[in-house]
């Protein structure tokens, strides 16, 4: 069973990007509509978003309980849980690296070669400062 998400096809993406996931919303270029590997890559980011949201919500709930907060505080913090994956991806390069290595490993199960995945992971788009050789080692 797939987690709820929405895929839209659009060319309104940054240059050099075939797809992007923002929470449960996936944007994919129409030219990649039948690319099962790309869909799997982006869906992995959707799964990461759900996992980070749930884990952050649980952590916040525990903190509120331990600190003696009220339910209103927890509700006020819910948006933070939903933004945790996106914020970590944007601001924390090690998290972004983990997320992309995880997603490219999934995409490789659909036929993407290790060498091509390494070149893509080393792309400046991700801002990870990787060489293809280092990216290749991380993807093994
Ligand atoms: Zn990705």
Boltz pocket constraint, residues with backbone or C-beta under 6 A from the ligand:
constraints:
  - pocket:
      binder: B
      contacts: [[A, 41], [A, 45], [A, 99], [A, 100], [A, 103]]
      max_distance: 6.0
